Amino acid sequence: MAANALAKSLKALHCPSTPLILANVWDLASLHTLISINADSDVKPVKAVATASWAIAATLGISDEELRPEQNLDAISKIAPACREANLPLSVDLQDGYGDQIVAVVTAAVQAGAVGANIEDVRSPYGQRPDSVTGSFYPIHDQVQRLKLAQTAAAAAGCPDFVINARCDIFSPSQHSPAGDAAKMAEAIARGRAYLDAGATTVFYWGAGRGLRDAEVRALVAELDGRVAVKLASGPAALTTAELAEIGVARVSVGPSIFRIAMAAAKRAALDILGGGRLSS
């Protein structure tokens, strides 16, 4: 039950107004860089670890949509032991659970060392029935049943307190609502309540590049008692982690953003030396 003790620790970190902040990793190098922050600090700000499937896919030279479950689980199996050694709970990005494979995938993730997971409500290309439409939403009832299956599978694998961060993509720019923003918000709240009732610890609302607007976050926090997770956006108009805490969210993550920042820095360094310059620290 050591895994479940870490799951309980992870669940307890999801506190509205004092959110769990996650700097997502994608491999052992990024993980060790993150863990080193605790070694350099008395306050040990890294409380937990989360993966980003987009970044894992990028290390393999493929898109997030092309990432197969076995590839994702292989990366998780390499990251998880180092997390256990550091006594840090690990939450993993399982996309939509890979369709009908959700029980097997969650079981394998727990067996590898994960104690929580993101599970999306939009169908991914892999693990689907031939008649399914990828990129479309699971009906609320179907997604609720899938979340319950995931929780049951985790419990059977020895982690009954497995932390589900139920991702809702209703605010994604690719999702269009003829009735406008009000209809999107109503759907977001309905899905959020259903996912929490199904056993999710938080509901993760993904706003793509623009992030969620201040008013949207405040409305979701008010309707879901703060059990809201968001992705930190970038740019001068984006909400900071401190501002999101003030609004009352319970979890903040960055997805593949740190990976993208790291690759941009590597490109700038390469351009400097290729252009006759020097390396700068």
Backbone hydrogen bonds, N-H to C=O, Kabsch-Sander energy under -0.5 kcal/mol:
donor,donor_aa,acceptor,acceptor_aa,energy
5,A,1,M,-1.7
6,L,2,A,-1.6
7,A,3,A,-2.0
8,K,4,N,-2.5
9,S,5,A,-1.8
10,L,6,L,-2.5
11,K,7,A,-2.7
12,A,8,K,-2.1
13,L,9,S,-0.9
13,L,10,L,-0.7
14,H,11,K,-1.4
15,C,13,L,-1.6
15,C,18,T,-0.6
15,C,250,A,-0.5
17,S,249,V,-1.7
18,T,15,C,-1.8
20,L,250,A,-2.2
22,L,20,L,-0.5
22,L,252,V,-3.1
24,N,22,L,-0.9
25,V,50,A,-2.7
31,L,27,D,-2.1
32,H,28,L,-3.0
33,T,29,A,-2.0
34,L,30,S,-2.0
35,I,31,L,-3.0
36,S,32,H,-1.9
37,I,33,T,-0.5
37,I,34,L,-1.5
38,N,34,L,-0.5
38,N,35,I,-1.1
39,A,35,I,-1.0
40,D,36,S,-1.4
41,S,38,N,-1.0
47,K,45,P,-0.9
49,V,89,P,-2.7
51,T,91,S,-1.6
52,A,25,V,-1.4
56,I,52,A,-2.2
57,A,53,S,-2.8
58,A,54,W,-2.0
59,T,55,A,-1.7
60,L,56,I,-0.7
60,L,57,A,-1.2
61,G,58,A,-1.2
62,I,57,A,-2.2
66,E,63,S,-1.1
67,L,63,S,-0.7
67,L,64,D,-1.0
72,N,68,R,-2.2
73,L,69,P,-2.9
74,D,70,E,-1.7
75,A,71,Q,-1.8
76,I,72,N,-2.2
77,S,73,L,-2.5
78,K,74,D,-0.9
78,K,75,A,-0.6
79,I,75,A,-1.7
80,A,76,I,-2.9
82,A,79,I,-0.5
83,C,79,I,-1.5
84,R,80,A,-2.5
85,E,81,P,-2.3
86,A,82,A,-1.6
87,N,84,R,-1.2
88,L,83,C,-2.8
91,S,49,V,-2.9
92,V,116,G,-2.4
94,L,92,V,-0.9
94,L,118,N,-1.7
97,G,94,L,-3.2
100,D,127,G,-1.7
101,Q,98,Y,-2.3
102,I,99,G,-1.5
105,V,101,Q,-2.9
106,V,102,I,-2.5
107,T,103,V,-2.3
108,A,104,A,-2.3
109,A,105,V,-2.3
110,V,106,V,-2.4
111,Q,107,T,-2.4
112,A,108,A,-1.7
113,G,109,A,-1.1
113,G,110,V,-0.6
114,A,109,A,-2.7
115,V,90,L,-3.0
116,G,90,L,-0.9
117,A,163,V,-2.6
118,N,92,V,-2.4
119,I,165,N,-1.3
120,E,95,Q,-3.1
121,D,167,R,-0.7
123,R,136,S,-2.7
128,Q,125,P,-0.6
132,S,129,R,-1.9
134,T,132,S,-0.7
135,G,123,R,-2.4
136,S,133,V,-1.4
138,Y,121,D,-2.6
143,Q,139,P,-2.6
144,V,140,I,-2.6
145,Q,141,H,-2.0
146,R,142,D,-2.0
147,L,143,Q,-2.5
148,K,144,V,-2.1
149,L,145,Q,-2.1
150,A,146,R,-2.3
151,Q,147,L,-2.3
152,T,148,K,-2.5
153,A,149,L,-2.5
154,A,150,A,-2.3
155,A,151,Q,-2.2
156,A,152,T,-2.4
157,A,153,A,-1.4
158,G,155,A,-1.6
159,C,154,A,-2.7
162,F,159,C,-1.6
163,V,115,V,-2.1
164,I,162,F,-0.7
165,N,117,A,-2.8
165,N,163,V,-0.6
166,A,164,I,-0.9
166,A,202,T,-2.1
167,R,119,I,-1.9
167,R,165,N,-0.7
168,C,204,F,-3.4
172,S,169,D,-1.9
175,Q,172,S,-2.2
176,H,174,S,-0.7
180,G,177,S,-2.0
184,K,180,G,-1.6
185,M,181,D,-2.5
186,A,182,A,-2.2
187,E,183,A,-2.3
188,A,184,K,-2.7
189,I,185,M,-2.4
190,A,186,A,-2.3
191,R,187,E,-2.7
192,G,188,A,-2.4
193,R,189,I,-2.7
194,A,190,A,-1.9
195,Y,191,R,-2.6
196,L,192,G,-2.3
197,D,193,R,-2.3
198,A,194,A,-1.4
199,G,196,L,-1.4
200,A,195,Y,-2.2
201,T,164,I,-2.1
202,T,164,I,-1.4
203,V,227,R,-1.7
204,F,166,A,-2.1
204,F,202,T,-0.5
205,Y,203,V,-0.7
205,Y,229,A,-2.5
206,W,168,C,-1.5
206,W,204,F,-0.6
207,G,205,Y,-0.6
210,R,207,G,-0.7
211,G,207,G,-0.8
211,G,208,A,-0.8
217,V,213,R,-2.4
218,R,214,D,-2.4
219,A,215,A,-2.1
220,L,216,E,-2.3
221,V,217,V,-2.7
222,A,218,R,-2.2
223,E,219,A,-2.1
224,L,220,L,-2.1
225,D,222,A,-0.5
226,G,221,V,-2.1
227,R,224,L,-2.2
228,V,226,G,-2.5
229,A,203,V,-2.9
230,V,251,R,-2.0
231,K,205,Y,-0.8
232,L,253,S,-3.3
234,S,209,G,-0.6
238,A,235,G,-1.4
244,L,240,T,-2.3
245,A,241,T,-2.0
246,E,242,A,-2.1
247,I,243,E,-1.9
248,G,244,L,-1.6
249,V,244,L,-1.9
250,A,228,V,-2.7
251,R,228,V,-1.3
252,V,20,L,-3.0
253,S,230,V,-2.1
254,V,22,L,-0.5
257,S,254,V,-2.1
260,R,256,P,-2.3
261,I,257,S,-2.4
262,A,258,I,-2.7
263,M,259,F,-2.4
264,A,260,R,-2.2
265,A,261,I,-2.1
266,A,262,A,-2.1
267,K,263,M,-2.1
268,R,264,A,-2.2
269,A,265,A,-2.3
270,A,266,A,-2.2
271,L,267,K,-2.5
272,D,268,R,-2.0
273,I,269,A,-2.0
274,L,270,A,-2.5
275,G,271,L,-1.3
276,G,273,I,-1.3
277,G,272,D,-3.0
